[in-house]
C-alpha cells in the first residue's frame, strides 16, 4: 500500500481539504497521512475523506496539531 504525506500545517481552511482532495485524486488508493494544526481542519479533512470513500484509520495528536491517517484499498 502506497503511503503519501500531506503537510498542511499553517494553512487555513479550506486549503487542508483541497490539498487532501488533490492527494486522493492523485493516488486513488493507498494510505495518506495528513498533518493539520487545528480542530476545524481535522474535522473537515476527516469528513471530506469519508465522503470520497476513504476510511479514517487513525487520528493522533502531534506537535500542536494532528496526524490523520486515511486509507483506501
N, C-alpha and C positions, 0 to 999 in steps of 0.2 A: 504494500500500500504506500503510495507516494505521500510524502509529508511536505507541507508548504507553510511558511511563517509569514503572517501579515502583521506588521507592526504599525499600529495606528495611534500609538501614544502621542499625545499632544495635538491630535486633530479633533476638531469639534464635529458634532453631528450635522449633517448626515455622512460625513466623509468615512468614518469607520465602516458603516454599512455599505457604502459604494465600493470601498476597497475590498471588503469581504465578498461582495457580489461579483466583482471582477475576477477574483481568485476562483470562485465557484464556477463561473463560466469557462475560465481557462482550463481548470483541472477536470471538471466533470465528475470525478470521483476521487477518493483517497482520503487524506487527512489534512486538515488545515488548522493551524494554531493561530488564533487572532489575539493580539495584545492590545488591550484598551486601558484607559485610565479613569473612566467614570462609570458610575452605576447605570446611567442612561445609555451609554454606548454599549455596555454589557447586555442590557435587556434588548436593545434594538438589534444588535448583531444576532443574538440567540433567536429572536422571533423571525428575523429575515432568513436566516439559515434554515430554520424549520419549515418555513413557507416554501422553500425550494427543494424540500425532501431530504435535507441533511439532518443528521442526528447530533444533538449536543451531547458529546460523550463525557465532557468534564469541564468544570469551571473552578479555577483556583485563584485565590487572592495572591498577588505577587507584586512586590516593589511599588506599592501605592496604586496598583491597578489590578487587572485581572488577566488571566491566561485562559482563553476559551478554546477548547478543542472540539472541532466538529468533524464528522466523518460521513462518508457515503461509499457504499461498495458498488 
